Amino acid sequence: MLGLEDRIGLRFAIAAGLIGIYVVLVEPHSLFYFPRQRPTLWAAVMVLYPLLGGVLFAKTYEETGSLIISGIEHALYGGFIFTIGLGKHFYYGAVI
């Protein structure tokens, strides 16, 4: 029986592999687009988001014991960021 960390790692490896294959096959121009186009912003997101967001959402989870409440809070912040115009730094829209 795998431990929690192993299950999370395995689940991530499978999901990341499948998503990576999709991008390579269907949208190769999108592969690593964000870090290639905006490396400094990408690096800031990779460092700051887990630190700030992780602390915030972990605190909510600690207080409520509810992953659903933590997920709703995450969605609220994400929706707000996109609504006020900062989403362009994280999502460039579908290319048809």
C-alpha positions, 0 to 999 in steps of 0.5 A: 500500500502506497503512503499519501505522499507516494499516491500524490506523487504518482497521481501527479506524474500520471496527470502531468505526463498525460497533459504533457503528451496532449500539449506536445501532440495537439498544441506544440506551440503552447509548450512552455509558452509562459516561461519562454515569454515571461520568465521573470513573471513565471518564476515569481508565480512559481515561488510566490503562489505556493508560499502566499496561496499555500499559507492562506488556503492551509490556514483556512483548511486548518480552521475549517477542516474542509477541503471544499471551503479551501477550494471555494476560497481558492476559486474566489481569489482566482475569479477575482484576479481574472475579473480585475484584469490580472488574468492575462498574466496567467491565461492568454485565451484559446487559440482557434 
